[in-house]
Amino acid sequence: MILEMHNSRIKTIKQDHPGFHIVDGFMTTPRAGFEIGNHCPGQYKQVIAECINNGWLKPVAYMHEREVLISGLAG
């Protein structure tokens, strides 16, 4: 029995990828980020902030390869 490998059409977009930010002419914003809830204890917020600042925790976005292609064509 031969198993065929599935090639996913979902692409991981990291912060340094040119398509990570969305630009509409007036505003530029990242496609992904972090949201820390209001009830998160302060000491946890500090740990999360330290992880982000040191590059240990990074936002990534996931897009279908069609979206990546279309957003690249749109400029």
C-alpha positions in Angstrom: 0.0 0.0 0.0 1.4 3.4 -1.0 0.4 6.4 0.9 0.3 9.7 -0.9 1.7 12.7 0.9 -0.8 15.6 1.1 0.6 19.0 0.2 -1.4 21.6 2.2 -2.5 24.7 0.5 -2.4 26.6 3.8 0.6 28.8 4.1 2.2 30.2 7.2 2.9 33.9 7.0 5.5 35.1 9.4 6.2 38.7 10.5 9.1 39.2 8.1 7.0 38.1 5.1 6.0 41.0 2.9 2.3 39.9 3.0 2.1 39.8 6.8 0.8 43.4 6.9 -2.5 44.6 5.4 -2.3 48.0 3.8 -5.4 49.9 2.7 -3.9 53.2 1.7 -4.6 54.9 5.1 -3.5 52.3 7.5 -1.1 49.4 7.8 -1.8 46.6 10.3 -0.5 43.1 10.9 -2.6 40.1 9.8 -2.1 38.4 13.2 -1.3 39.5 16.7 -1.9 38.8 20.3 -4.9 39.8 22.5 -4.4 39.5 26.2 -7.7 39.5 28.1 -8.6 42.1 30.7 -8.7 39.4 33.5 -5.2 38.1 32.8 -3.1 38.6 36.0 -0.4 41.3 35.7 2.4 38.9 36.4 1.3 36.8 33.4 1.1 39.9 31.2 4.7 40.7 32.1 5.9 37.2 31.2 4.0 37.3 27.9 5.5 40.8 27.2 9.0 39.5 27.9 8.5 36.5 25.6 7.3 38.8 22.8 10.1 41.4 23.4 12.7 38.6 23.3 11.3 37.0 20.2 10.4 33.8 21.9 6.7 34.3 21.1 5.9 35.5 17.6 2.6 36.1 15.8 2.0 34.1 12.6 -0.9 34.3 10.2 -2.3 31.4 8.1 -3.7 32.0 4.6 -4.8 29.8 1.8 -2.3 29.9 -1.0 -4.9 31.5 -3.3 -5.2 34.4 -0.8 -1.4 34.8 -0.8 -1.3 34.8 -4.6 -4.2 37.3 -4.9 -2.8 39.6 -2.2 0.6 39.5 -4.1 -1.1 40.4 -7.4 -3.1 43.2 -5.8 0.1 44.8 -4.6 
